[in-house]
Amino acid sequence: MKIIILGAGQVGGTLAEHLAIEQNDITVVDTDGDKLRALQDRLDIGTVTGEASHPNTLLKAGAEDADMLVAVTNSDEINMMACQVAHTLFHTPTKISRVRSPQYLVYEQQLFNRDHIPVDVIIGPEQLVTKNIQQLIANPGALQVLDFADGKVQLAAVRAYHDGPIVGQELQAIRQHMPRVDTRVAAIFRQDRAILPKGDTVVEVGDEVFFIAARDNIRAVMAEMRKIDRPYKRVMIAGGGNIGATLAANIERHYQVKIIEKSYDRCRVLAERLKHALVLNGSATDPQLLAAENIENTDVFCALTDNDESNIMMSMLAKRQGAKKVITLIANTAYADLVSDEIDIAISPQQITIGSLLTHVRRGDISNVHSLRRGAAEAIELTAHGDSRSSRVVGRRLDEIKLPEGVTIGAVVRGKDVLIAHSHIVIETDDHVILFLVDRNMIKDVEKLFAVGFGFFS
């Protein structure tokens, strides 16, 4: 597939890396020649230096025969205009645009269609990150919680602790502990080494365990890995930008929310917008302010400014002053690795955004892609098509499907029914199959496995 990526920033660069590895024809456009050279030094891609929305720039990038345009510059307006130019002049089949401003997204249905602004897919990073954080607040103790099949199924990651009933035992003991709850452990990461679990695999203290279950069963399964945290009540948010403000607005009816913002003018805007949250003018790097606001009684402290260094310092200070859990927005993955012991959960906005983008870029009928462990692993939701003659998976039991190494099936969703993966399950046409890849480089093999063709007799 020939894809043009507009913007060589963190999202554009990471997306280019993913897609280049998957043997796509990639061209990246940016005004910063140094960024482009750095990308070209390590990736087999083309680059064009120029304004992303200018017709001559898009022409140089190969827009005349491109299959897809992905506009992820830092400017909403440039992204939208580039899609308009690509549609009008080059008839680009698929146009994806990052739109960050909620002022545009409020009118998404009216604005973004072929008769007005011709964008096929809108990616709103702030909304994606906010949803991710809400899931973590709603599921105390989880490192990651991801939705599949319109929320019917969830994949959760937890750290195994000494007090977990299943810790130190074989995985097959989960069924004895919870005979009425069906779940499957998709993968275990032990000291950054992936382990594909079997029934006799023993869960050890410190393991990062990824498991899949129906939404209503997630907390019950988490309790097997660790002493379950009490539901959170008090949330403190540092940073009143788009993410912080949206999170506060979404959760203020269910939690006691305090939001700290340095700009007095922004505080006034927040105070008018928020009905229940307490808005504080100040800096979360001020230990006296945190103490005065009873940080020691805070269940979750969320550092959500647009500055990695500030977020890290705020989180470390809040943690040392007694905050029970800290969630920190960190764009630079190198920082996330450095502070992993000090911070409970590091949120990577670009990895969350990449997952959403890959859903629309990948081949095959893919409903969801979630990037895991800072991009090393993936969880995907694929729809099975064809029949037993034209498909390698339809009409076959799960234990008959030859999965690529490092790939496991976690669940099958058939209509309203959630079928946790067991060997006797038979894949049917239109089933939604949820897979876990410990190595995202196996995606090509997964796509081939689910491709419909002829001659796939077994």
C-alpha positions in Angstrom: 0.0 0.0 0.0 1.3 3.5 -0.9 0.8 5.8 2.1 1.7 9.5 2.5 2.2 10.6 6.1 2.1 14.3 6.8 4.1 15.3 9.8 7.3 13.8 11.1 6.6 14.4 14.8 6.2 11.6 17.4 3.0 10.3 16.0 4.0 10.5 12.3 7.5 9.1 13.0 6.2 6.2 15.0 3.5 5.4 12.4 6.1 5.5 9.7 8.2 3.0 11.6 5.2 0.6 12.1 4.2 0.7 8.5 7.6 0.6 6.9 8.3 -2.6 8.9 5.1 -4.0 7.4 6.5 -3.5 3.9 4.3 -0.5 2.8 5.5 2.2 0.4 5.8 5.2 2.8 6.6 8.8 2.1 6.8 11.3 5.0 6.3 15.0 4.5 7.5 17.7 6.9 8.9 21.2 6.9 11.8 20.1 9.1 14.5 18.5 7.0 16.5 17.4 10.0 13.6 15.3 11.3 13.1 13.7 7.9 16.8 12.9 7.6 16.8 11.2 11.0 13.8 9.1 9.9 15.4 8.2 6.6 18.6 7.1 8.3 16.8 4.3 10.1 13.8 3.5 7.9 13.4 2.5 4.3 11.0 5.4 3.4 10.8 8.4 1.1 10.7 11.9 2.4 9.6 15.3 1.0 10.5 18.7 2.6 7.7 21.2 2.3 4.3 22.5 3.5 2.0 19.5 4.0 -1.1 21.2 2.5 0.5 22.6 -0.6 -0.5 20.9 -3.9 3.1 20.8 -5.2 4.3 19.2 -2.0 1.7 16.5 -2.2 2.5 16.0 -5.9 6.2 15.4 -5.0 5.1 13.0 -2.4 3.2 10.9 -5.0 -0.3 11.9 -4.2 -1.4 11.1 -7.8 -1.3 7.3 -7.1 -1.3 7.2 -3.3 -3.8 4.8 -1.6 -4.0 6.7 1.6 -3.1 10.1 3.1 -2.5 10.3 6.9 -2.4 13.9 8.1 -0.9 14.2 11.6 0.9 17.5 11.7 0.6 19.7 14.8 -2.0 21.9 13.0 -5.6 20.9 12.7 -6.1 23.4 9.9 -3.2 22.1 7.8 -4.4 18.5 8.3 -7.9 19.3 7.1 -6.7 21.5 4.2 -4.3 18.7 3.1 -7.2 16.2 3.0 -9.2 18.7 1.0 -6.4 19.2 -1.6 -5.7 15.5 -1.8 -9.5 14.8 -2.4 -10.0 17.6 -5.0 -6.8 17.4 -7.0 -5.6 13.8 -6.6 -8.8 11.8 -5.7 -6.9 10.1 -2.9 -9.2 7.2 -1.9 -8.7 7.3 1.9 -7.9 10.4 4.0 -7.2 10.3 7.7 -6.7 13.4 9.8 -5.7 14.2 13.3 -8.0 16.8 14.8 -7.2 17.9 18.3 -9.5 20.9 18.9 -12.8 20.0 20.6 -14.3 23.0 18.9 -14.1 21.1 15.6 -15.0 17.7 17.0 -18.3 19.0 18.5 -19.5 19.4 14.9 -17.8 16.3 13.6 -20.9 14.9 11.8 -21.7 18.1 10.0 -18.2 19.2 9.1 -16.4 16.0 8.0 -18.0 14.4 5.0 -17.4 14.3 1.3 -19.6 17.4 0.6 -17.8 19.6 3.1 -14.4 18.7 4.6 -13.6 15.3 2.9 -12.0 13.4 5.8 -12.8 9.7 5.9 -11.4 9.1 9.4 -11.0 11.5 12.3 -8.4 10.8 14.9 -8.8 12.8 18.1 -5.8 12.0 20.4 -7.1 13.9 23.4 -10.4 11.9 23.3 -8.5 8.6 23.0 -6.1 9.4 25.9 -9.0 10.6 28.1 -10.9 7.4 27.5 -7.8 5.4 28.3 -7.3 7.2 31.6 -11.1 6.8 32.5 -10.7 3.1 32.1 -7.8 3.0 34.5 -9.7 5.1 37.1 -12.7 2.8 36.7 -10.6 -0.3 37.2 -8.3 0.3 40.2 -5.1 -1.7 40.1 -5.0 -2.2 36.3 -2.0 -1.1 34.3 -4.0 -1.1 31.1 -7.7 -1.7 30.2 -8.8 -2.0 26.5 -12.2 -2.4 24.9 -13.0 -4.9 22.1 -16.3 -5.7 20.3 -18.0 -2.4 21.4 -17.0 -3.0 25.0 -18.4 -6.5 25.4 -14.8 -7.8 25.9 -11.9 -6.2 27.7 -8.2 -6.9 27.8 -6.6 -5.9 31.1 -3.0 -5.9 32.3 -2.1 -6.2 36.0 1.0 -6.7 38.1 0.9 -9.9 40.1 1.5 -9.4 43.9 2.1 -11.7 46.8 -1.4 -11.5 48.1 -3.0 -12.7 44.8 -4.8 -16.1 45.2 -3.4 -17.4 41.9 0.2 -16.1 42.4 2.6 -19.0 42.9 0.1 -21.4 41.3 -0.6 -22.8 37.9 -2.9 -20.8 35.6 -5.4 -23.7 35.4 -6.2 -23.1 39.1 -8.1 -20.0 38.1 -11.0 -22.2 37.0 -11.1 -23.9 40.4 -11.1 -20.5 42.2 -13.7 -19.1 39.9 -15.8 -21.9 38.3 -18.4 -19.5 37.0 -16.1 -16.9 35.5 -14.5 -17.6 32.1 -11.2 -15.9 31.3 -8.0 -16.5 29.4 -4.5 -15.3 30.1 -3.2 -14.0 26.8 0.4 -13.4 27.7 2.8 -12.9 30.7 5.8 -10.6 30.6 8.4 -11.5 33.2 11.3 -9.1 33.4 10.5 -7.9 29.9 10.5 -11.4 28.5 7.3 -12.7 26.9 5.9 -16.0 28.1 3.0 -17.6 26.1 1.0 -19.1 28.9 -0.2 -22.7 29.2 -2.3 -24.4 31.8 0.8 -25.4 33.9 2.4 -22.0 33.7 3.0 -20.6 37.2 2.3 -17.0 37.9 5.2 -15.3 39.8 5.3 -12.2 41.8 6.1 -9.2 39.6 4.7 -10.7 36.5 2.8 -8.4 34.1 -0.3 -10.5 33.3 -2.5 -9.7 30.3 -5.9 -11.5 30.5 -9.1 -11.2 28.5 -12.7 -11.6 29.9 -16.2 -10.3 29.4 -16.4 -6.7 30.8 -18.4 -7.8 33.9 -15.8 -10.3 34.9 -12.7 -8.1 34.7 -12.5 -7.1 38.4 -13.1 -10.7 39.6 -10.1 -11.9 37.5 -7.9 -9.0 38.7 -8.6 -10.2 42.2 -6.9 -13.5 41.4 -3.6 -11.7 40.6 -3.5 -9.1 43.4 -5.4 -7.8 46.4 -8.1 -5.7 44.7 -7.9 -2.0 45.2 -10.9 -0.2 46.7 -12.9 1.9 44.2 -11.3 5.3 43.8 -13.2 8.3 45.2 -10.8 11.3 45.1 -9.0 12.3 41.9 -6.6 15.2 41.5 -5.7 16.4 38.0 -2.7 18.5 37.2 -3.1 20.4 34.0 -6.3 22.1 32.7 -5.6 21.6 28.9 -7.8 19.6 26.6 -7.1 16.3 28.2 -7.3 17.4 31.8 -10.5 19.4 31.2 -12.2 16.7 29.3 -11.3 14.1 31.9 -12.6 16.3 34.7 -15.8 16.9 32.9 -16.3 13.2 32.2 -15.8 12.0 35.7 -16.8 14.9 38.0 -20.3 13.4 38.6 -18.8 10.1 39.9 -15.6 11.2 41.8 -14.5 14.1 44.0 -12.3 15.9 41.4 -9.8 18.7 41.9 -8.0 20.2 38.9 -4.9 22.4 39.3 -4.0 24.9 36.5 -1.3 27.5 36.4 -3.1 30.0 34.1 -5.6 32.1 35.9 -7.5 32.8 32.7 -7.7 29.1 31.9 -9.0 28.5 35.5 -11.9 30.9 34.9 -12.8 29.0 31.7 -12.6 25.7 33.6 -14.7 27.0 36.5 -17.5 28.0 34.1 -17.3 24.6 32.2 -17.1 22.3 35.2 -20.1 21.9 37.5 -18.8 19.8 40.3 -15.0 19.8 40.2 -12.9 22.2 42.3 -10.6 24.3 40.1 -7.4 25.5 41.8 -5.0 28.2 40.4 -1.4 27.1 41.0 1.3 24.6 40.2 1.3 20.9 41.2 5.0 21.2 41.6 4.3 23.2 44.8 4.5 20.8 47.8 2.7 23.3 50.0 -0.3 23.4 47.6 -0.4 19.6 47.4 -0.3 19.4 51.2 -3.0 22.0 51.6 -5.2 20.0 49.3 -4.7 16.8 51.2 -2.7 15.0 48.6 -2.2 12.1 51.2 -6.0 11.4 50.9 -5.9 11.4 47.1 -6.7 8.0 45.4 -5.4 9.0 41.9 -3.1 11.9 40.9 -3.1 12.5 37.1 -0.3 14.6 35.6 -1.6 15.7 32.3 0.2 18.9 31.2 1.9 19.0 27.8 5.4 19.0 29.4 7.0 15.6 30.1 9.5 16.9 32.7 6.8 18.8 34.6 4.5 15.7 34.6 7.3 13.5 36.0 8.3 15.9 38.7 4.6 16.5 39.8 4.0 12.7 39.9 7.1 11.9 41.9 6.2 14.7 44.4 2.6 13.7 44.7 3.6 10.0 45.2 6.1 10.9 47.9 3.5 13.1 49.7 1.1 10.3 49.9 -1.0 9.9 46.7 -2.0 6.3 46.4 -1.7 6.1 42.6 -0.1 8.3 40.0 -0.9 8.3 36.3 1.5 10.3 34.2 1.3 11.5 30.6 4.8 11.0 29.0 5.3 11.5 25.3 9.1 10.6 25.4 9.3 6.8 25.7 12.9 7.1 27.0 11.6 9.0 30.0 9.0 6.3 30.6 11.7 3.7 30.9 13.7 5.8 33.3 10.9 6.5 35.8 9.1 3.1 35.7 9.8 2.5 39.4 8.7 5.9 40.5 5.5 6.2 38.6 2.6 3.7 38.7 1.3 4.1 35.1 2.9 6.1 32.3 0.5 7.0 29.5 2.0 7.3 26.0 -0.3 9.5 23.8 1.4 8.6 20.6 1.1 4.8 21.2 -2.6 5.2 21.9 -3.0 7.3 18.8 -1.0 4.8 16.7 -3.3 2.0 17.7 -6.3 4.0 16.4 -4.5 4.8 13.2 -3.4 1.2 12.5 -7.1 0.1 12.8 -7.7 2.0 9.5 -4.4 1.4 7.8 -4.0 -2.3 8.2 -5.2 -4.8 5.6 -8.1 -7.1 6.4 -11.3 -6.3 8.3 -9.9 -4.9 11.5 -12.1 -3.3 14.1 -9.5 -2.5 16.8 -5.7 -2.3 17.2 -4.2 -1.6 20.6 -0.5 -0.9 21.1 0.9 -2.6 24.2 4.0 -2.3 26.2 5.1 0.9 24.5 4.6 -0.5 21.0 6.4 -3.9 21.4 3.2 -6.0 21.5 -0.3 -5.6 20.0 -3.8 -6.7 20.6 -6.1 -6.7 17.5 -9.7 -7.5 16.7 -10.2 -9.2 13.3 -13.4 -10.3 11.6 -13.3 -13.7 10.0 -14.7 -13.9 6.4 -15.2 -16.7 3.9 -16.0 -20.3 4.5 -14.1 -23.5 5.2 -13.0 -23.7 1.5 -11.8 -20.2 1.2 -10.5 -19.4 4.7 -7.7 -20.9 6.9 -9.7 -20.1 10.0 -13.5 -20.4 9.3 -14.9 -23.8 10.1 -11.9 -24.8 12.2 -11.5 -25.5 15.8 -9.0 -23.1 17.6 -6.6 -26.0 18.2 -6.6 -26.7 14.4 -5.6 -23.2 13.4 -1.8 -22.8 12.8 -1.1 -19.5 14.5 2.2 -17.7 13.9 4.7 -18.0 16.7 4.0 -15.6 19.5 0.3 -15.1 18.6 -2.6 -16.3 20.8 -6.4 -16.0 20.4 -8.0 -14.6 23.5 -11.7 -14.6 22.7 -14.3 -14.9 19.9 -17.3 -12.6 19.8 -20.3 -14.0 17.9 -23.2 -11.5 17.9 -23.9 -10.7 21.5 -22.1 -13.8 22.8 -18.6 -13.7 24.2 -16.7 -17.0 23.8 -13.4 -17.1 25.7 -10.9 -19.0 23.6 -10.8 -22.8 24.3 -9.6 -25.5 22.0 -13.1 -26.8 21.1 -14.4 -23.4 19.8 -15.0 -23.4 16.0 -14.6 -20.1 14.1 -17.7 -19.1 12.1 -18.1 -16.5 9.4 -18.4 -12.9 10.8 -16.9 -13.9 14.1 -14.8 -11.2 15.7 -11.6 -12.8 16.8 -9.4 -11.1 19.4 -5.7 -11.9 19.1 -2.6 -11.0 21.2 0.8 -10.6 19.5 3.8 -10.5 21.8 5.7 -9.3 18.8 3.9 -6.8 16.5 6.2 -7.8 13.6 4.0 -10.9 13.3 1.1 -8.8 12.0 1.8 -9.7 8.3 1.5 -13.4 9.1 -1.8 -12.8 11.0 -3.2 -10.8 8.0 -2.3 -13.7 5.7 -3.9 -16.2 8.0 -7.2 -14.3 7.9 -7.1 -13.5 4.2 -9.8 -15.0 2.0 -8.8 -16.9 -1.0 -9.0 -20.3 -2.7 -7.0 -23.5 -2.3 -6.8 -23.3 1.5 -7.7 -27.0 2.0 -6.5 -28.8 5.0 
